[in-house]
Amino acid sequence: MPAIFDALSAINPLYSISGFAVGALVGFTGVGGGALMTPILVLMFGVAPSTAVGTDLLYAAITKTNGTIVHALHGTVDWRITRRLAYGSVPATVASLLLLSWLGKSSGHAANGLITSALGFALILTACSILFRRWLLDHIAKHTGAMSDRRLFWLTATLGAFLGFLVSITSVGAGAIGMTVLLALYSHTPTARLVGSDIAHAVPLTLIAGFGHWLMGGVDWLLLLSLLVGSIPGIAIGAHFAARVPDRYLRPALASVMALVGIKLSI
């Protein structure tokens, strides 16, 4: 018990407030928490990019596990799609972690430089997938209408590999980018099942990546606890009031901010 009280007393209220704000925005808009939280930790609080990414990955693993359980109970997870994504993402995640470990041993600045640049790219890509989702869906659908199941399998696994690399290095991309491509590839599958499948796939992805960052010393457990204290009620409140928020204005505004932050991190 004393250890628990010591941990609670060490919680940083500023991190918890940020976690609450990001959680509420995720609940309002569905925009991935990594696309919001990681840049805040790096730019506003000066957290090292490797620590921000590693901590956010474990945070995502915890929150998405709860989401997966809910979707599984409602039957809105297509485990076939989840497996196809994992066939690509798991080996790509392991390869990305090995790359980061090698860069970290040779030069810590090189590893943080890669993370920062990749984070900027991921934010710009996420912003584009939000702002131009309808156009992207229509464009991709023109080339995937009469696709064989075998080709669909390989495209899904390739998407998983891309997400495995991007999420392992930046903690960003599994939500907005992954969902945009899945909606185009599986246009006849109910959206709720695609959302559930994407969240279910994100659990092993973020768990493996987060564990790898932890082994490399890139996880701040007190920071993780502080974020969870704020974000868990934030997500619940945001989801409760989601219907009352002007989503068509808020999502583009958030996407525009992400794009600007991404450009700043890339240059």
N, C-alpha and C positions, 0 to 999 in steps of 0.2 A: 504493500500500500504506500509506504513512504516514497518508493521509486515512482509510482504513478503520480503522486502529488508533485514530486520534483519535476517530472516531465511536463505536467500541465502548467506549472509555474514558469517554465522556460519557454512557453509558447509566445511567439512574437505577434502581438495584436495587429501590426501592420500587414503581416503576411495573411493573417486570418481575414482581415477586411478585404484584401485583394482576392483571396479565395472566395469570399462571399460574393463579391462583385462579378467575378468571372463565372462562378456557379450560377448566379442569377441570369447572366447573359446567355449561358448555355441552355438554361431552362427556357428562357424566352424564345431563342432563335434556333437552337439545335446546332449552332456553330461549335466546332470542336474546342475543348478546353485548352489543348496544347497550343493551338494557334493564337490563343489569347494569353495564357499564363506564362509560357516560356519567354516570350518577348518582354513581358512585364518584369519577370525576375532578372533578366539580363540587363535591360535598359534602365529600369527604374530603381532596382535594388542592388545592381552591380554584382549579382551572383555569377560566378564563373559559368560560361556556357555549358561545359560538361556536367557540372553539378545541377544546373537548371534542367537540362534534358533528362538526366538520370532520375532525378527526384520526380519530375513530371510524368515519366514513364510508369513508375510504380504507383503514383497517384491515379493514373489512367487505368492501370490494371485493377486497382481496388474498385473504382467507381464503375468500370465497365463489367466487372464480374456481377455486380448487383443488377445491372441492366440486362445482362445475358440471362440470368435466372428468371427475371420477369418475362422476357420474351419467350424463353423456353416453356415456361408454364402456360403461356398463351398460345403456344404452337406457332410462333412467328419467327422461327429460325429454320432456314433451309441448310441442313448440315452438309449437303452435297456441295453447295457453293462455298461454305466455310472451309471444307476440306481442300477444295481446289485452290482457294486463296492461300491456305497454309502450306500447300506443296511448294509454292514459290516463296512465301514470306519467311518461313523458318530458316531454310539454308541462306537466304539473303541476309537475314538478321545476324546469323552466326558469322558470316563473312564480313559484315559491316563492323561488328564488335571486334573481330580480329584486326581489322584495318585500324580502328580507333586505338586499340591496345598497342599496336606497333607504332603508330604515330605518337602516342603518349609516351612511350619509352624512349623514342628517338628525340622527340621535342614536344613538350607540353603545349607550346605556342602553336605548333602545326595542327595538333588535334583540335584545339579551341578555334583556330582559324577555319578549319574545315567545317566545324559545327556552325560557326557564325555565318559563313557563306551559304552553306546548305540551308540553314534556317531562313535566310533572306529569300532564297529561291523557293522554298516550300511555302512561305507566306504569300509570295506573289502568285504562285500556282493555285493556292487555296482561294485567294481573292478572285482570281479569274474563274475558277470553277463555280464560285457563288454568283458572281455578277453575270456570267455568260452561260449559265447552266442550260437554259432552254435551247440556245443556239448549238451548244456542244452536243446535247442529246439528239437534236435533229440531224446534225452533221454525222455523228457516229452511227446513228440508226440507218442511214442510207447505205452503209457498208456492212451492216451486220444482220440485215433482214433475213436472208436465206442461208445462214451459217450452219455448218455441220456441228454436231455435238463435240466431236473431237477437236475442231478448231476453237470452239467456245471454251473447251477445257484449257487449251494452251494459252489462250488470251487471258483467261481468268488467273491462271498460274503466273503468267507474266506480270499482270497487275499486282498480284501478291508479292512477287519479287521486288517490284518497284517500290511498293509500300513498305516492304521489309527494310529496304535500304534507307528510304527517306525517314521513316518513323524512328528507326534505331539511332539515326544521327541527329534528328531534329525534334522528335516527339510530335511532329505535325504531319497531317496528311491522311490519316486513316479514315477520318470522317467525311469531310467535304469532297476530297479528290476521289477516294475510293467509292463513295456513293454515286458520284456523277457517272463514273465509268460503269458501275454495276447496273445503274438504271438504263444505260444504253445497251449493254450486253444482254440483259435479262428483262427486256421491255414487257414481256408477258407475265412476269412474276409480280405478285402484289407488292407494293412499295413497303408495306409493314414487314414482310418476310425478308426483303433485301436489307432493311434497316437492322432487323434482328440478326441476320447473317453477318453483316458488317461489324456489328458490335461484338458478336461471339468470336469472330476472327481476331478482333483487336485484343482479346484477353491473352491468348498465348503469345501474340506478337509483342505486346507491351510488357508482359511478364518476363519473357526471355530477355528482351532488350534491357529492361530495368534491372534484372538480375546481373546481366553482364556489366552494366554501368556500376552497379554496387561493387562487384569484384574489382573494378578498376578504381574504386574510391570516389565514384561520382554520384553518391546519394547522401543528402543531408536529411537525417531522420527527423530532427526537430522541425526543419522546414516542412517536410512532408506532413507531420502532425498538425502544424499550424495551418497549412492549406486545407486539410481535411476538416478541421474544426469550423472553418468559415464556409467552405464550398458545399458541404453536404446540406446544410439548411438553405444555402443560396440556390442550389439546383431545385430543391423542393418548392421553394417560394416562386422561383422563376417559372417552373412548370405549371404551378397553380394559376398564375396570372397570365400565362402565355396567350390565351385567347383575347386578352384585353390590350395586348401590345401591338402597335402598328408594324407588323413584321416586314411588310414590303418596303418600309423605309429604314428600319433598324438594321436588317441584314446587309443591304447595299452600303450603309454607312460604316458598319463594322468591316466589310470587305475592303472598302476604300482605305480605312485606317491600316488594315493589314498590308495592303499593297504599299503604302507609304513607308511603313516600318520595314517591310521586306526590302525595299529599295535602299533605305538607310543602312541596313545590315549588309547589303551586297556591295556597297561602294566603299 
